[in-house]
Amino acid sequence: MGGTPIRPRPLTDLEVEVVTNLLSASRHDSAEYIAQIPYSRVVSTWGAGSPSVDVEVDPGAVAADGVMDGIFANGAVTDPAGRPIGEVIIWVEAGRLSGIEYAWYTDERPTRLPDPDRIDLR
C-alpha cells in the first residue's frame, strides 16, 4: 500500500482480534485468510502513529484460492452512542492478507484500532 517501512513485527493481539472477527463474519471463503494470520507480520505503517498497516504473509503459508486483490472484508466503526466514526478494511493481494486500514470520519486520527465490539460486522 506504500506505507512507511518498519522493522517487521508480528501482529498485535488487537490486530489479530480485529482481523479474525472481520474475516469470521464476512464471507464463506475467509478460512484461508484466517489460517494466514499466524504467518503474517506488519512491515509498514501508513504514517507515524497510524493504526493502518501493511501486512506480509510468510511465503511458505498457503495462499487463498480464487486469487483476489482489493478489499476482502470491512466493518463500520461506531462510537458508544452508535454513531458511525469510521471503518476497518482488510486488504488482500494475490490470495494473501496485505493490509489493515482504519479509515476514520472524525477530525482526529485514531492512534489504535477500535475495540472489536465497536465494529459492526453486519
C-alpha positions as CSV (number, residue, x, y, z in Angstrom):
1,M,0.0,0.0,0.0
2,G,3.0,2.3,0.2
3,G,3.4,3.0,3.9
4,T,6.5,3.8,5.9
5,P,8.7,0.7,6.3
6,I,9.3,-0.6,9.8
7,R,11.2,-3.5,11.3
8,P,8.8,-6.4,10.6
9,R,6.9,-7.4,13.7
10,P,4.1,-9.9,14.5
11,L,0.5,-8.6,14.5
12,T,-0.5,-7.3,17.9
13,D,-3.2,-9.1,19.9
14,L,-5.7,-6.3,18.9
15,E,-4.8,-6.6,15.2
16,V,-5.3,-10.4,15.4
17,E,-8.6,-10.0,17.1
18,V,-9.9,-7.3,14.7
19,V,-8.8,-9.2,11.6
20,T,-10.2,-12.5,12.9
21,N,-13.5,-11.0,13.8
22,L,-13.9,-9.2,10.5
23,L,-12.9,-12.3,8.5
24,S,-15.1,-14.7,10.5
25,A,-18.2,-12.6,9.9
26,S,-17.6,-11.6,6.3
27,R,-17.6,-14.5,3.7
28,H,-17.6,-18.2,3.3
29,D,-14.1,-18.3,1.9
30,S,-12.5,-16.4,4.9
31,A,-11.0,-19.5,6.5
32,E,-8.0,-19.5,4.1
33,Y,-7.1,-15.9,5.2
34,I,-7.7,-16.7,8.9
35,A,-5.2,-19.5,8.6
36,Q,-2.6,-16.9,7.3
37,I,-2.8,-14.8,10.5
38,P,-0.1,-16.7,12.4
39,Y,2.2,-16.4,9.4
40,S,1.6,-12.6,9.0
41,R,3.7,-9.7,10.0
42,V,3.4,-5.9,9.9
43,V,6.0,-4.5,7.5
44,S,5.0,-0.8,7.3
45,T,2.6,1.8,8.8
46,W,0.5,4.3,6.9
47,G,2.3,7.2,8.7
48,A,3.6,8.0,12.2
49,G,1.1,7.0,14.8
50,S,-1.3,5.5,12.3
51,P,-3.1,2.2,13.2
52,S,-3.3,1.3,9.5
53,V,-0.6,-1.1,8.4
54,D,0.8,-3.2,5.5
55,V,1.0,-6.9,6.2
56,E,3.2,-9.6,4.6
57,V,2.4,-13.3,4.8
58,D,5.3,-15.7,5.0
59,P,5.9,-17.2,1.5
60,G,5.5,-20.7,3.0
61,A,1.9,-20.1,4.0
62,V,-0.8,-21.3,1.7
63,A,-2.4,-18.6,-0.4
64,A,-6.2,-18.4,-0.7
65,D,-7.8,-20.0,-3.7
66,G,-9.5,-17.8,-6.2
67,V,-6.9,-15.1,-6.3
68,M,-8.4,-11.7,-5.4
69,D,-6.9,-8.3,-5.0
70,G,-8.5,-5.4,-3.1
71,I,-11.0,-5.1,-0.2
72,F,-11.9,-8.5,1.2
73,A,-13.8,-7.5,4.4
74,N,-14.8,-4.4,6.2
75,G,-16.9,-3.3,9.1
76,A,-18.3,0.1,10.3
77,V,-16.9,1.5,13.5
78,T,-19.3,3.3,15.9
79,D,-18.9,5.4,19.0
80,P,-20.6,4.5,22.3
81,A,-23.8,6.2,21.1
82,G,-23.9,4.1,18.0
83,R,-22.9,6.9,15.6
84,P,-20.5,6.0,12.7
85,I,-17.0,7.2,13.2
86,G,-15.0,5.1,10.7
87,E,-14.5,1.7,9.2
88,V,-11.9,-1.1,9.3
89,I,-10.9,-2.6,6.0
90,I,-9.0,-5.9,5.4
91,W,-7.0,-5.8,2.1
92,V,-5.7,-8.8,0.2
93,E,-3.4,-9.3,-2.7
94,A,-2.6,-12.4,-4.7
95,G,-4.5,-14.6,-2.2
96,R,-2.7,-13.2,0.8
97,L,-3.5,-10.7,3.6
98,S,-1.9,-7.4,2.6
99,G,-3.3,-4.6,4.9
100,I,-5.4,-3.4,7.8
101,E,-6.9,0.0,7.2
102,Y,-8.7,2.1,9.8
103,A,-10.5,4.9,7.9
104,W,-11.9,7.5,10.2
105,Y,-14.7,10.0,9.7
106,T,-13.8,12.3,12.6
107,D,-11.5,15.3,12.8
108,E,-8.8,13.5,14.9
109,R,-6.9,10.5,13.5
110,P,-7.2,7.4,15.8
111,T,-3.9,6.1,17.2
112,R,-5.0,2.5,17.5
113,L,-7.6,0.1,16.0
114,P,-11.0,0.2,17.6
115,D,-12.1,-2.4,20.1
116,P,-13.7,-5.2,18.2
117,D,-17.1,-4.6,20.0
118,R,-17.2,-1.2,18.3
119,I,-17.1,-2.8,14.8
120,D,-20.4,-3.6,13.2
121,L,-19.9,-6.9,11.5
122,R,-23.2,-7.0,9.5
